Amino acid sequence: MTAAGMHDLAVIGAGPAGAATAFHAARAGLRVVLLDMARFPRDKICGDGLTVRAVAELQALGVEPEVRRQAALIRRFELSAPLGRVQSKLGGAGETDYAYVLPRLKLDPLLVQAAVGAGAELREQHALETWETADNHLRLRLKTPDGERSLDARYAVLACGAHLGPLMRMRLLTRKPAVMVAVRQYYENYQSDDDLWRLQFRRETAPGYGWVFPAGPGLANVGVALYANRDHARPAEWLEQYRRRTAAPLLRGALPLGQARSFPLRTDFLRAPLTAPRVLITGEAAGLVNPLTGEGIDYALESGRIAAEQARTLLERGGDGSAHAAALQARYADLFRLSEGLRDWCTTPVGISLLTLAAHWRPELKLRLIRVLFGGEVIQGRPTARRLLRRLLWPSRRGGTAA
């Protein structure tokens, strides 16, 4: 029984990971408070992609019908490189054969509303400063428009995305992790009505890629993702080069909407802290952004559900949170090792071109790439570039298992 004023679970951050955690925990009967430093609706700079993995989680949250009403429906994927291009339907990624693109300004309020509808209490403009650990609970120190406040909870889930403040102040991170940097700009009056996700690896984006995604009626999400070893000082310039040299034909007649904005993407899951005493870490706060594609909403929704399950178990049986770290490692570690290896292969125009040309001429490789990129398939073994290419091109009977 929770004492008066004591919450079972405090969730810090009301993005996809936090909202999913709050939804599933509240549905399980926990007394949940969902905290966010912003007031909704608020924008979040993102590629806005909802992969086939995300679709399954949206269905569990009960929000897919409204997402479908507002989003761009995606059924095909195109990967292009300097020497080739390959296109495929998304049916190879799993049972679901479609995905969505929906701006976070619209998506996140839907997820928060679902969490509140499940019984979670939402407190906006509550920023976590620090916390203290007592024998059987946490005391969170919060900054609000009305001054500093405290809140007691038996456990907490950190789902604060790429915001490093709480992790650095509590010494869970002692230095800033290496990140991808992405820069995004919306375009209105977008004339295409296609259902295509485009990832374009070009010389002007290497090492990295550009994208053009339909994002709803008359709207496009255009951006560039720069891998960690790229100069991140001038992301808007890299976006302009990509727009001018590659994306311009797709954007004919479209007009920029607002300013280009850049954002970091934490892809350091394999090296990130996943727990602290009475604290579980999930979503991008745990480094769960794919180091190859930059996708992270799907992992945020999945890992939020996992965090809710682990929090319920801790409340019922106690423990130190190690089961949460083990659950995340079991689900994502092989996938992230694979994605890091593929990313290293794709950092050169020659590497990505060879992979693209091979996929163009071999349909089974094309489907395998779709499963790897969007369905979570992994290839076992140490992911050197040579081994990755060999196992993609000539999969053995032991070649891959689902993550």
Disulfide bonds with the S-S distance in Angstrom:
none
